[in-house]
């Protein structure tokens, strides 16, 4: 009998394998998510602006246990793109996971940009989706949530502590 405690069979977010990409978004390697963040390796992320039937935007505060930007507000749901996963696949997966719904329509791609700032550098694909379903966000991901009108969101841009990559994506979205 081994005296080692068995490791949990549940994959941890830091262990998720990501494609590492260059400045042109070409895959140049792979690394575990935790290692990619620790070493500042460029990877891929998706941002999905979720609107309800009234056009309000889903806004949430991240939990304190998040790997990056804990306890900060975000106007997007989303996350990293897994190895071999397309941006479109990741956008739908992440939106359904974070909103706690199934059966969303495919998020509509809007634009891509290279985020370089606080937290590192990643290629970012921005999407929008309409969510007419009752949301039930993951408690491990979302500490608070609500649907805000664009005016309500704009009023809080200077008041709340926002994730910098989402803030940059929203700034670019507004400027289109």
Secondary structure, DSSP 8 states (H G I E B T S, - for coil): ---S----SS--GGG-EEEEE-TTS-EEEEEEHHHHHHHT--EEEEEEEEE-TTS-EEEEEE-TT-SSSTT-EES-EEEE-BTT--HHHHHHHHHHHHHT-S-----EEEEEEEEEETTEEEEEEEEEEE--S-----TTTEEEEEEE-HHHHHHHTTTS-B-HHHHHHHHHHHT-
